[in-house]
Amino acid sequence: MPPTATDPVGRRSRRAAMSASAVCPPRVSVIIPAYNAMPELTRSVTSAMDQTLGLDRIEIIAVDDGSTDGTGEELERLARACPALHVVHQGNSGCAGSPRNTGLDRARGDFVFFLDSDDYLGPDALRRMVAMADDNGTDIVLGRIASVGGRAVPRAVFSHNQPRTDIFSSHAYLTLGPWKLFRRSLIERLRLRFPPYRNCEDKPFTAAAYLNASGISVVADYDCYYVRYREDRSNLTLTASDLAHRMDGIRLCFETVARHLEPGPRRDQIMRRHVEWELCGPLRGLLPRESEKDARERFFPEFRDLARTWVTDTIFQRIDAPDRLLVHLLRTDRFEDVLTVARNAKEDAGRGHLVDKGRVFWLHPFFRDHTADVPDVCFDITDRLPVRHRLDTACWHGGVLRLTGHAAIEGIDAIDADTDVILRAYESDRPEVRVPTTPHTSGFTADIDPATADGGAPLDRGLWNIYLDVRAQGVSRIVRLGGNREDGAEHGPPRRAVTMPRGEPVVVVPYITPYGNLSLDVGEVAHAPSREAPCRVTRTAWHGARKGVLIVVGRLTGEAAARCRDGGTLRLRAESGTGTVREVAARFEPGGGAGAFTARLPVGRLTAGRWTLTLVLEGRTVVVPCLGRLAGIRWFRFGRPYYAKPLTRRAAPALALEVAPIKVAAGLRRRLRRARARFRG
């Protein structure tokens, strides 16, 4: 049993750890701003104390910002048992930026992590993020954020691990909260500090760091940071949400981007985020709540100036129609119309559309109303119409890759409907290749022959992304073709050697990208055998006779298959959101061919929680995908019913299982409600 805070051995080990850190600077300074943060504060601080990185490599700086609810006393109590925790008391500043700045002034670590007193860290978070930064030389690391109690969290950026990326080629800039690992030298080189605002103080800080970072990393396969609302809903994001507390931060967001980026496509790409979230969002959601006088005289002129100064024509064309309408009205100084549009936004959003000469327009009351005098471009939604599509099958017929699937433009009747498959060379200006499809009642079929697809000529070597051009009523929408993740399709069909016209065999590899899209690798540019994963999962299923046992079947690839004969070990690992790890050894199947293995995980013995599955071979980790339609399962433990079910979160990097006890009483109530409903019916 590990020593506790009251254990003398534990206290001695902590003192020894701090003696070591006095000689060597800590790797991470965890800064916790706290104001009247009870009772959530305790878990927040202890989550930093319990990091697997080790207290000898961490310093925790908690800043009590003039609390009156016992926050200061609780911090002192925790500090008595943990020399790594340094407590600073200061008068109330009314914002989170000031105590964060106090912590920055005292930080000594190679990295800084800002931990809000409402939230908490996963136990292995800092170790994983520091390792990612060290391995890739990056200045900022985003760890996956998990929601507690329904608080909204970003998801797009966490679709897969990204060892090294930037804000222009990832979704990182969509999350401007400060809950990240920052290299402290970056912060000090830029002389970054938080402005003294009650809301939006974190966005300019994070934006400046992003815009000057030497690389960004993303840890997506572990819940690093848990966000939650306080029990009394006293978070600053809720209590200081009006425009009076936001405008300074909103203005500084635009000024920060302009200060660090020259005008052009890159600035427009980043500015668009602020136009949508910091300009149009508050304008629509918050301006109608203000008094008529404040809305007209105080806030409208600021929004108008932001629109006129920072919304370029390129940004205007790329934002959605409701935002385009607001920006146009701002630019033309039409306060009453802005207020009308903002107040009726929800009602007007569902007014339908009109198809006219190959374009689709939003039927807002201002559309083609001569008294409103608003151009059609403000209502054009053609390029925003969603396309429902899916890839059903992708398989080889000789040297031809046959795709079957479905595609339709949402909200447009399928009149004169047609679909083409488009091949576009990755990062190249080569002309696109179009492949017609054969329509039928259940969808479409397309045959891609790599030897003749390019107008009778072979496809050039390289990576080709696959798109669909979906058409109806003269309207055309082009979208990436997504892969079917069922039945093992997350790896795509197998590679195939195709004989080209000159008689040379070229290997073609269809594969599913980390974003779930289908692509082709012609000539094994990125899929050479030396780069293969050491093992591949081919089946996941529940054991037929042993309740609660999950079977994972697969095969080692390449050199890994040869090494397994020399005593190599392969283990199936289950890791919970709290950092608990359970492992079982895989068994190599006699007579099953080189490298065939089976692993049996007793899920019924796992504690309640979410468990992510991976395979570990000689230090390399391979995700276990969710293959086929893995169902949930139930069993009894200690006389109580439990269940496990796969979590099919979109673009999840690995199979995750939710394990929990069944709430019998709640289930009985649901059955009674259904029975009453049937009886009444």
Buried (B, 14 or more C-beta within 10 A) or exposed (E): EEEEBEEEEBBEBBEEBBEBBEEEBBBBBBBBBBBBBBEBBBBBBBBBBBBEBBBBBBBBBBBBBBBEEBBBEBBBEBBEBBBBBBBBBEEBBBBBBBBBBBBBEEBEBBBBBBBBBBBBBBBBBBBBBBBBBBEBEBBBBBBBBBBEEEBEBBBEBBBBBBBBBBBEEBBBBEBBBBBBBBBBEBBEEBEBBBBBBBBBBBBBBBBBBBBBBEBBBBBBBBBBBBBBBBEEEEBBBEBBBBBBBBBBBBBBBBBBBBEBBEEEEBBBBBBBBBBBBBBBBBBBEBBBEBEEEBBBEBBBEBBBEBBEEBBBEBBBEBBEBBBBBBBBBBEBEBBEBBBBBBEBBEEBEEEEBEBBEEBBBBBBEBBBEEEBEBEEBBBBBBBEBEBEBEBBEBEBEEBBBBBBBBBBBEEBEEEEBBBBBBBBBBEEEBEBBBBEBEBEEEBBBBBBBBBBBBEEEBBEBBBBBBBBBBBBBBBBBBBBBBBBBBEBBBBBBEBBEBEBEEEEEBBBBBBBBEEBBBBBBBBBEEBEEEEEBBBBBBEBBBBEEEBBBBBBBBBBBBEBBEBBEEEBEBEBBBBBBBBBEBBBEBEBEEEEEEBBBBBBBBBBEBEEEBBBBBBBBEEEBBBBBBBBEBEEBEBEEEEEEBBBBBEEEEBBBBBBBBBEEEEEEEEEEEEEEEEEEEEEE
